[in-house]
Each structure stands twice: as C-alpha cells, then as structure tokens.
C-alpha cells in the first residue's frame, strides 16, 4: 500500500514517509508498508502496520494522539508507552514497546510503535461457544493478572512519580462530581445522592499501587488457544491508585445485566462455569492478602458512579454536537440506570455499617 491510509478523515498516515522513518529505526525493510486502521474517532487512533524486515513479515501496532485541541490529561500516549515499557520486566503481560516519537512533524501528533499480538480479544463476557471449564479458566487468568499488576513495585520499575499517592478515590469522586455539576443536562436523583454520599463515607483503608483504570475482558489479548493472557492493552487511564477500586471496576460486570451494558448480571453463572462475584473476589484476596470484602460495596458504588459520570459526559458531548460516535446519545442514556445500581450498592454498604 502506498500513498495515504485513512481510517478517519482527520487521521491520514503518510505511508511512504512513515516507511522511511521505520526503516531508519530498524523496524522495516524496503517493501512498502501495509496499513490497516484498528480504531479511530475520539480514541487514540490505532493502526496495524505490516512490513517485511530481515526477510520476515513483521506486524506492529502504531498508536498516536488524535489531531486537534485536546484535554490536557487525555490521550496520554506517552504514559501508555512508559507504563508498558516499565512492565516488560514484571509478571504483567504487555506488548513489547519498540519506539516512541514525541515529535509531531511526521504524523501530526506524537506516536509509538509496539509489537502486534496475535491472539484473541473476547468481547462478550459470557464467553459464548466455550464449555464451562474454559470459561472458568479465562476468569481465573484475568484474576491472576490483575493481582500481579497490583503486586508490582512501582517505584522499583521507575513509576514512583506516575501519579499521586493516597486519596485516589476521593480525588476521583471530586473530579467526576465536578463534571456532573457543570453539565447542562439534568443529572438524575441517584447521581445527586452518590455525589453527596461517596465523599462522606470514604473508607480508611487507603493504599497505593499501580492501577490500570480500565481493566476489563475486552482490553486483554488471550493466547490463540490457551486461557492465558499475552497482553494487557489500553493503559490510557492507568495511574497510581487504590487496588480495590481497580478490582471493583472489573467486577461491576457482575452487577450490570447484559440488557443494560456489557455485563453478566442475572446470567446463570453456575451453569456457564463463570465464578460468582464473591468467588472472584475471594480468588483475588487469596492471591494478594487483601480483605476486599470489608468495603466492597463502597468501591462498587464508586465505580458505578464513575461510569455513570463518564456516560453522562458522553451524552453532554452529544448534546453539544461534539460526540464522534453515532450512538453517543444512546450510550449517555445508560448513565441513569448505572447510577441507580450504584446507589443500591451504597445502601447495601450502609446496611452493613
């Protein structure tokens, strides 16, 4: 392929110039690059690059910042590259980072290149087409890897300044509450209750580890045939934070029905071979020594509030005419039901107190 590869009208890649650049980095041979868009829109535009190098076909992933004016903390591909590079020496599986370019001269924005992982991305958390033992093994592996992530000595791998230590949940609640209060769209009653309740009930079990921020099944690449994760992707929201808040983000799936959004709530988990939420949390506790049960419903309430706030923000951008996704308005309507689930978790927490 030569000329311009376009996955999005605002995101052309100058393929010939990119080929020359990658050759200079030792990442490409003389054959033309083949470029295929993996994602675009408001996310970090991502491309699969196929080339020949040293007589062999090589596949890479190129990920770049989108063009235009961006929120200062968003689309931080330098942080993505940094954290995955640091994790290469740990037990957390990540793609191999190959090159980072901070200049905007070639592609209009900074970019990085990493290895392309040949494996499976599983989108449906009910894992259709698998037998119960296969499903259970997949969930076991997800649990193993998030426990390994929270065991990383972030200072030892050079990430001591990767975020602020302490009060992660408090800062997150304040941030998303501020966004909701500044919105011109109405915020439902459950959201208002959570904005008042969450800061007043912050647990005192504060702890800091490296957290992914978006750890879920479809951000993982599994081996083509084995129940083994070969790479954790999409580290854009990673930082230093509370490990149980990170775990509870993934575990929202047990509370959210598939009819609402990406969940397994209400499914016959035993027949499917999928562990219950309690069993999944117990696996994590056995691996890490952390007592997740004590404040569990608080961290679920927090994450359901955070997700509702994110979706409310998408609805706001749709109302303002700034949302790229065609289903932004529909996605935004899920904010209310998620907040209701969050308030139910808060009530369970108060009942235990």
Kinemage of the C-alpha trace (Angstrom):
@kinemage 1
@onewidth
@group {chain A} dominant
@subgroup {mainchain}
@vectorlist {calphas} color= white
{ca unk a 1} P 0.000 0.000 0.000
{ca unk a 2} L 1.328 3.423 -0.862
{ca unk a 3} L 0.091 6.980 -0.604
{ca unk a 4} L -2.303 7.839 2.234
{ca unk a 5} L -4.018 5.406 4.591
{ca unk a 6} L -7.148 6.894 6.093
{ca unk a 7} L -9.319 5.354 8.756
{ca unk a 8} L -10.773 8.715 9.670
{ca unk a 9} L -10.887 11.865 7.548
{ca unk a 10} L -8.788 13.731 10.101
{ca unk a 11} L -6.219 10.977 10.582
{ca unk a 12} L -4.259 10.331 7.379
{ca unk a 13} L -0.977 8.463 7.598
{ca unk a 14} L 1.756 9.385 5.105
{ca unk a 15} L 2.667 5.770 4.418
{ca unk a 16} L 5.789 6.304 2.306
{ca unk a 17} L 7.325 8.772 4.776
{ca unk a 18} L 6.408 6.511 7.680
{ca unk a 19} L 8.078 3.590 5.929
{ca unk a 20} L 11.289 5.571 5.554
{ca unk a 21} L 11.136 6.558 9.230
{ca unk a 22} L 10.595 2.985 10.425
{ca unk a 23} L 13.450 1.760 8.225
{ca unk a 24} L 15.709 4.288 9.922
{ca unk a 25} L 14.671 2.788 13.286
{ca unk a 26} L 15.455 -0.740 12.075
{ca unk a 27} L 11.785 -1.701 12.160
{ca unk a 28} L 11.044 -2.055 8.425
{ca unk a 29} L 12.637 -3.330 5.265
{ca unk a 30} L 12.463 -1.953 1.745
{ca unk a 31} L 8.986 -3.314 0.931
{ca unk a 32} L 6.043 -0.861 1.118
{ca unk a 33} L 4.085 -0.769 4.374
{ca unk a 34} L 0.583 -2.155 4.587
{ca unk a 35} L -1.577 -0.111 6.949
{ca unk a 36} L -4.950 -1.056 8.391
{ca unk a 37} L -6.979 1.042 10.815
{ca unk a 38} L -7.766 -0.647 14.136
{ca unk a 39} L -9.569 2.275 15.805
{ca unk a 40} L -10.179 5.973 15.366
{ca unk a 41} L -12.752 8.566 16.372
{ca unk a 42} L -12.200 10.192 19.749
{ca unk a 43} L -9.902 7.442 20.998
{ca unk a 44} L -6.202 7.328 20.240
{ca unk a 45} L -6.104 6.385 16.523
{ca unk a 46} L -4.548 2.928 16.226
{ca unk a 47} L -3.181 1.169 13.153
{ca unk a 48} L -1.819 -2.243 12.281
{ca unk a 49} L 1.395 -1.938 10.289
{ca unk a 50} L 2.619 -4.907 8.242
{ca unk a 51} L 6.088 -4.827 6.721
{ca unk a 52} L 9.000 -7.030 5.805
{ca unk a 53} L 12.147 -6.858 7.892
{ca unk a 54} L 15.177 -9.169 7.736
{ca unk a 55} L 13.326 -11.368 5.268
{ca unk a 56} L 10.368 -11.945 7.592
{ca unk a 57} L 6.897 -10.410 7.715
{ca unk a 58} L 6.509 -8.201 10.778
{ca unk a 59} L 3.310 -6.844 12.324
{ca unk a 60} L 3.337 -3.766 14.512
{ca unk a 61} L 0.754 -1.539 16.149
{ca unk a 62} L 1.113 2.221 15.773
{ca unk a 63} L -0.862 4.330 18.225
{ca unk a 64} L -0.962 8.123 18.039
{ca unk a 65} L -2.673 11.072 19.613
{ca unk a 66} L -5.698 12.332 17.683
{ca unk a 67} L -5.419 15.712 15.968
{ca unk a 68} L -6.905 18.944 17.215
{ca unk a 69} L -7.248 20.594 20.612
{ca unk a 70} L -7.278 18.001 23.387
{ca unk a 71} L -8.000 17.981 27.111
{ca unk a 72} L -4.622 18.252 28.820
{ca unk a 73} L -4.834 14.925 30.667
{ca unk a 74} L -6.464 12.959 27.826
{ca unk a 75} L -4.895 10.794 25.118
{ca unk a 76} L -1.650 10.497 27.073
{ca unk a 77} L 0.116 8.028 24.796
{ca unk a 78} L 3.445 8.942 26.386
{ca unk a 79} L 2.099 7.494 29.645
{ca unk a 80} L 0.822 4.393 27.853
{ca unk a 81} L 4.239 3.804 26.339
{ca unk a 82} L 6.025 4.497 29.607
{ca unk a 83} L 3.939 2.145 31.747
{ca unk a 84} L 4.045 -0.754 29.281
{ca unk a 85} L 7.783 -0.300 28.821
{ca unk a 86} L 8.238 -0.396 32.610
{ca unk a 87} L 6.078 -3.517 32.942
{ca unk a 88} L 8.151 -5.533 30.470
{ca unk a 89} L 10.344 -6.681 33.384
{ca unk a 90} L 7.375 -7.732 35.579
{ca unk a 91} L 4.855 -10.585 35.692
{ca unk a 92} L 2.242 -8.428 33.946
{ca unk a 93} L 1.976 -9.441 30.264
{ca unk a 94} L 2.279 -6.461 27.926
{ca unk a 95} L 3.232 -5.990 24.270
{ca unk a 96} L 6.892 -5.182 23.624
{ca unk a 97} L 7.397 -1.456 23.171
{ca unk a 98} L 9.569 -0.738 20.121
{ca unk a 99} L 9.737 3.023 19.571
{ca unk a 100} L 8.315 6.319 20.825
{ca unk a 101} L 8.330 9.514 18.750
{ca unk a 102} L 7.493 12.690 20.638
{ca unk a 103} L 7.755 14.869 17.535
{ca unk a 104} L 4.581 15.855 15.679
{ca unk a 105} L 6.426 16.520 12.447
{ca unk a 106} L 5.855 13.150 10.754
{ca unk a 107} L 2.272 12.194 11.708
{ca unk a 108} L 0.903 15.452 13.070
{ca unk a 109} L 0.970 14.191 16.663
{ca unk a 110} L 3.310 12.010 18.785
{ca unk a 111} L 3.068 8.247 18.348
{ca unk a 112} L 4.535 4.950 19.469
{ca unk a 113} L 5.112 1.570 17.877
{ca unk a 114} L 4.698 -1.758 19.681
{ca unk a 115} L 4.532 -5.395 18.705
{ca unk a 116} L 1.257 -6.738 17.338
{ca unk a 117} L -0.080 -9.573 19.480
{ca unk a 118} L -1.578 -12.488 17.566
{ca unk a 119} L -4.303 -13.705 19.889
{ca unk a 120} L -7.951 -13.448 20.915
{ca unk a 121} L -9.844 -10.396 22.178
{ca unk a 122} L -13.007 -11.665 23.870
{ca unk a 123} L -15.787 -9.083 23.691
{ca unk a 124} L -18.722 -10.941 25.274
{ca unk a 125} L -18.089 -11.658 28.956
{ca unk a 126} L -20.476 -14.632 28.895
{ca unk a 127} L -17.945 -16.289 26.532
{ca unk a 128} L -20.357 -17.917 24.079
{ca unk a 129} L -19.062 -21.009 22.326
{ca unk a 130} L -16.934 -22.147 25.279
{ca unk a 131} L -17.540 -25.007 27.700
{ca unk a 132} L -17.782 -24.268 31.453
{ca unk a 133} L -14.190 -25.282 32.262
{ca unk a 134} L -12.877 -22.973 29.532
{ca unk a 135} L -14.871 -20.038 30.875
{ca unk a 136} L -13.679 -20.650 34.416
{ca unk a 137} L -10.067 -20.799 33.245
{ca unk a 138} L -10.450 -17.453 31.435
{ca unk a 139} L -11.786 -15.785 34.581
{ca unk a 140} L -9.044 -17.375 36.691
{ca unk a 141} L -6.434 -15.905 34.373
{ca unk a 142} L -7.956 -12.427 34.465
{ca unk a 143} L -7.871 -12.585 38.245
{ca unk a 144} L -4.248 -13.770 38.263
{ca unk a 145} L -3.107 -10.891 36.073
{ca unk a 146} L -4.856 -8.088 37.979
{ca unk a 147} L -3.384 -9.484 41.203
{ca unk a 148} L 0.055 -9.477 39.540
{ca unk a 149} L -0.451 -5.859 38.450
{ca unk a 150} L -1.265 -4.757 41.999
{ca unk a 151} L 1.842 -6.581 43.265
{ca unk a 152} L 4.227 -4.563 41.060
{ca unk a 153} L 6.755 -2.484 42.991
{ca unk a 154} L 6.011 0.665 41.014
{ca unk a 155} L 8.940 2.566 42.465
{ca unk a 156} L 11.384 -0.216 41.555
{ca unk a 157} L 10.280 -0.155 37.902
{ca unk a 158} L 10.622 3.626 37.665
{ca unk a 159} L 6.986 4.627 38.161
{ca unk a 160} L 7.264 6.325 41.542
{ca unk a 161} L 6.115 9.612 40.007
{ca unk a 162} L 3.443 8.083 37.773
{ca unk a 163} L 0.620 9.555 39.876
{ca unk a 164} L -0.236 10.967 43.275
{ca unk a 165} L -0.058 8.653 46.261
{ca unk a 166} L -3.081 8.463 48.538
{ca unk a 167} L -6.734 9.566 48.416
{ca unk a 168} L -7.215 8.243 44.892
{ca unk a 169} L -10.924 7.545 45.317
{ca unk a 170} L -11.559 10.897 46.992
{ca unk a 171} L -9.893 12.757 44.154
{ca unk a 172} L -11.776 10.737 41.541
{ca unk a 173} L -15.138 11.377 43.208
{ca unk a 174} L -14.419 15.111 43.305
{ca unk a 175} L -13.380 15.149 39.648
{ca unk a 176} L -16.422 13.343 38.292
{ca unk a 177} L -18.818 15.182 40.605
{ca unk a 178} L -17.473 18.477 39.315
{ca unk a 179} L -18.069 17.376 35.720
{ca unk a 180} L -21.651 16.370 36.507
{ca unk a 181} L -22.411 19.616 38.304
{ca unk a 182} L -21.045 21.639 35.393
{ca unk a 183} L -23.212 19.734 32.902
{ca unk a 184} L -26.161 21.445 31.270
{ca unk a 185} L -28.016 18.126 31.056
{ca unk a 186} L -30.144 17.049 34.024
{ca unk a 187} L -28.491 14.629 36.454
{ca unk a 188} L -30.778 12.002 37.963
{ca unk a 189} L -31.537 11.684 41.676
{ca unk a 190} L -29.265 8.670 42.223
{ca unk a 191} L -26.292 10.603 40.833
{ca unk a 192} L -27.004 13.511 43.174
{ca unk a 193} L -27.240 11.129 46.146
{ca unk a 194} L -23.926 9.474 45.236
{ca unk a 195} L -22.168 12.816 44.814
{ca unk a 196} L -23.132 13.674 48.393
{ca unk a 197} L -22.714 10.183 49.881
{ca unk a 198} L -19.387 8.993 48.430
{ca unk a 199} L -17.109 11.707 49.885
{ca unk a 200} L -18.838 11.375 53.272
{ca unk a 201} L -18.157 7.622 53.521
{ca unk a 202} L -14.615 7.233 52.194
{ca unk a 203} L -13.072 4.053 53.683
{ca unk a 204} L -9.956 4.437 55.804
{ca unk a 205} L -8.168 1.508 54.135
{ca unk a 206} L -6.191 3.767 51.800
{ca unk a 207} L -3.452 2.035 49.809
{ca unk a 208} L -1.499 2.857 46.666
{ca unk a 209} L -0.493 0.519 43.854
{ca unk a 210} L -0.215 0.768 40.107
{ca unk a 211} L -3.763 0.552 38.685
{ca unk a 212} L -4.945 0.026 35.121
{ca unk a 213} L -8.115 2.118 35.388
{ca unk a 214} L -9.954 0.238 32.620
{ca unk a 215} L -9.243 -3.436 33.355
{ca unk a 216} L -11.893 -5.475 31.583
{ca unk a 217} L -12.053 -8.527 29.360
{ca unk a 218} L -12.003 -6.721 26.014
{ca unk a 219} L -8.810 -4.860 26.929
{ca unk a 220} L -6.957 -8.177 27.214
{ca unk a 221} L -5.368 -10.309 24.491
{ca unk a 222} L -5.521 -14.041 25.136
{ca unk a 223} L -3.335 -16.708 23.591
{ca unk a 224} L -4.951 -18.099 20.392
{ca unk a 225} L -5.797 -21.443 22.004
{ca unk a 226} L -4.825 -21.294 25.692
{ca unk a 227} L -6.594 -19.495 28.575
{ca unk a 228} L -3.530 -17.296 29.002
{ca unk a 229} L -3.281 -13.523 28.722
{ca unk a 230} L -0.430 -12.467 26.433
{ca unk a 231} L -1.031 -8.740 26.693
{ca unk a 232} L -2.954 -6.129 28.679
{ca unk a 233} L -3.863 -3.163 26.457
{ca unk a 234} L -5.297 0.364 26.717
{ca unk a 235} L -3.361 1.850 29.625
{ca unk a 236} L -4.600 5.384 28.964
{ca unk a 237} L -6.312 5.633 32.392
{ca unk a 238} L -3.516 3.949 34.342
{ca unk a 239} L -2.034 5.747 37.335
{ca unk a 240} L -1.190 5.207 40.987
{ca unk a 241} L -4.395 4.399 42.825
{ca unk a 242} L -6.319 2.092 45.109
{ca unk a 243} L -6.127 -1.589 44.095
{ca unk a 244} L -9.601 -2.485 45.367
{ca unk a 245} L -11.132 0.354 43.368
{ca unk a 246} L -9.353 -1.067 40.304
{ca unk a 247} L -10.660 -4.580 41.019
{ca unk a 248} L -14.193 -3.345 41.665
{ca unk a 249} L -14.208 -1.616 38.267
{ca unk a 250} L -13.910 -5.001 36.581
{ca unk a 251} L -16.409 -6.554 38.993
{ca unk a 252} L -19.153 -4.100 38.030
{ca unk a 253} L -19.875 -6.670 35.314
{ca unk a 254} L -21.497 -8.955 37.891
{ca unk a 255} L -23.971 -6.180 38.814
{ca unk a 256} L -24.801 -4.957 35.294
{ca unk a 257} L -27.234 -7.019 33.185
{ca unk a 258} L -26.344 -7.601 29.516
{ca unk a 259} L -29.518 -5.753 28.506
{ca unk a 260} L -28.124 -2.579 30.086
{ca unk a 261} L -24.441 -2.592 29.216
{ca unk a 262} L -21.594 -5.115 28.859
{ca unk a 263} L -22.446 -7.116 31.970
{ca unk a 264} L -23.131 -10.664 33.143
{ca unk a 265} L -25.594 -9.724 35.887
{ca unk a 266} L -28.545 -12.095 36.090
{ca unk a 267} L -26.994 -14.844 33.952
{ca unk a 268} L -26.867 -18.452 35.137
{ca unk a 269} L -23.190 -18.244 36.077
{ca unk a 270} L -23.004 -21.680 37.670
{ca unk a 271} L -24.195 -23.392 34.508
{ca unk a 272} L -21.877 -21.251 32.391
{ca unk a 273} L -18.903 -22.098 34.597
{ca unk a 274} L -18.283 -18.423 35.411
{ca unk a 275} L -17.356 -17.758 39.054
{ca unk a 276} L -19.695 -15.757 41.227
{ca unk a 277} L -18.625 -12.249 42.155
{ca unk a 278} L -17.870 -13.443 45.710
{ca unk a 279} L -15.688 -16.279 44.435
{ca unk a 280} L -13.818 -13.994 42.045
{ca unk a 281} L -13.130 -11.511 44.845
{ca unk a 282} L -12.038 -14.378 47.117
{ca unk a 283} L -9.509 -15.528 44.491
{ca unk a 284} L -8.028 -12.049 44.497
{ca unk a 285} L -7.920 -11.948 48.288
{ca unk a 286} L -6.120 -15.295 48.429
{ca unk a 287} L -3.551 -14.083 45.875
{ca unk a 288} L -2.907 -10.673 47.421
{ca unk a 289} L -3.765 -10.967 51.107
{ca unk a 290} L -6.142 -8.017 50.806
{ca unk a 291} L -9.530 -8.110 52.521
{ca unk a 292} L -11.671 -6.960 49.632
{ca unk a 293} L -14.936 -7.797 51.371
{ca unk a 294} L -14.818 -5.120 54.072
{ca unk a 295} L -15.603 -2.076 51.917
{ca unk a 296} L -16.582 -3.903 48.737
{ca unk a 297} L -19.980 -2.292 48.182
{ca unk a 298} L -18.433 1.155 48.619
{ca unk a 299} L -15.947 0.524 45.815
{ca unk a 300} L -18.729 -0.836 43.609
{ca unk a 301} L -20.839 2.254 44.325
{ca unk a 302} L -17.864 4.453 43.461
{ca unk a 303} L -17.177 2.680 40.169
{ca unk a 304} L -20.810 2.651 39.098
{ca unk a 305} L -20.925 6.384 39.851
{ca unk a 306} L -17.705 6.964 37.899
{ca unk a 307} L -19.000 5.037 34.893
{ca unk a 308} L -22.341 6.844 35.054
{ca unk a 309} L -20.483 10.167 35.108
{ca unk a 310} L -18.384 9.153 32.100
{ca unk a 311} L -21.502 8.184 30.152
{ca unk a 312} L -23.244 11.375 31.230
{ca unk a 313} L -20.265 13.252 29.799
{ca unk a 314} L -20.698 11.410 26.504
{ca unk a 315} L -24.357 12.458 26.481
{ca unk a 316} L -23.285 16.040 27.157
{ca unk a 317} L -20.898 15.982 24.198
{ca unk a 318} L -23.695 14.583 22.036
{ca unk a 319} L -25.987 17.408 23.152
{ca unk a 320} L -23.235 19.913 22.365
{ca unk a 321} L -22.676 18.354 18.949
{ca unk a 322} L -19.138 17.246 19.800
{ca unk a 323} L -19.542 13.452 20.053
{ca unk a 324} L -17.942 11.413 17.279
{ca unk a 325} L -19.772 8.143 17.947
{ca unk a 326} L -23.169 7.789 16.309
{ca unk a 327} L -24.583 6.054 19.400
{ca unk a 328} L -23.316 8.684 21.860
{ca unk a 329} L -26.805 9.826 22.835
{ca unk a 330} L -27.981 6.253 23.418
{ca unk a 331} L -24.829 5.477 25.413
{ca unk a 332} L -25.418 8.536 27.564
{ca unk a 333} L -28.893 7.303 28.488
{ca unk a 334} L -27.304 4.387 30.346
{ca unk a 335} L -25.881 6.804 32.955
{ca unk a 336} L -29.097 6.928 34.997
{ca unk a 337} L -29.592 3.158 35.359
{ca unk a 338} L -25.913 2.713 36.274
{ca unk a 339} L -26.219 5.397 38.951
{ca unk a 340} L -29.278 3.581 40.313
{ca unk a 341} L -27.178 0.407 40.633
{ca unk a 342} L -24.507 2.476 42.358
{ca unk a 343} L -26.986 3.821 44.881
{ca unk a 344} L -28.191 0.274 45.585
{ca unk a 345} L -24.578 -0.680 46.373
{ca unk a 346} L -24.302 2.357 48.673
{ca unk a 347} L -27.435 1.290 50.527
{ca unk a 348} L -26.020 -2.219 51.000
{ca unk a 349} L -22.843 -0.699 52.366
{ca unk a 350} L -24.781 1.473 54.845
{ca unk a 351} L -26.810 -1.538 55.942
{ca unk a 352} L -23.594 -3.405 56.795
{ca unk a 353} L -22.186 -0.424 58.666
